[in-house]
Amino acid sequence: MTKKTVLTAQDLGLCDMQTSHLGQVLSIERQVQVMPWARLSFEQSLNRGDICRLVVSGVKVAAFHVCSAVMDEVHLLNIAVAAELQGTGLSHMLLDDIVTNAKEMAVKKIFLEVRQSNTRAQSLYQKWQFEQIAVRKKYYRTPDTHREDALVYVRLL
């Protein structure tokens, strides 16, 4: 049985992602995503001014999110928690950061897509008052070259 890492609020901080963090971000991305983003995708998000934020413990990246602001909407593009830290509340910390930033920007809606098979994430989003509004057929690639539906969620602010 794997022992969960215990973190306290004093151990954690939120900060903006920098290029220097990408090694750790990519490591988490490869651990937990079915079809991980490439380094270039993160670099493009940083360069175009997307909202790229981290949860850090000291100098160690524990989790991250990438959001794009478009007019009065925010689109959650990517979110991940290091495998050994899943179930410790970091996803709630990330979502709180997303909602807080969106409200500060006077955003009206937050959108996201989630794999139909990712029921754990769907449950999390529902706890955060996101509602499913659509299905995008065969939206996500899979490692076996098939496609998976995406469920589209929105949260009104």
ABEGO torsion letter per residue (X at the ends): XBBBBBBBAAABBBBBBBAAAAAAAAAAAAAABABBBBAAAAAAAAAAGBBBBBBBBEABBABBBBBBBBEABBBBABBBBBAAABGAGAAAAAAAAAAAAAAAAGBABBBBBBBAABAAAAAAAAAAGBBBABBBBGABBBAAGBBBBBBBBBBBX
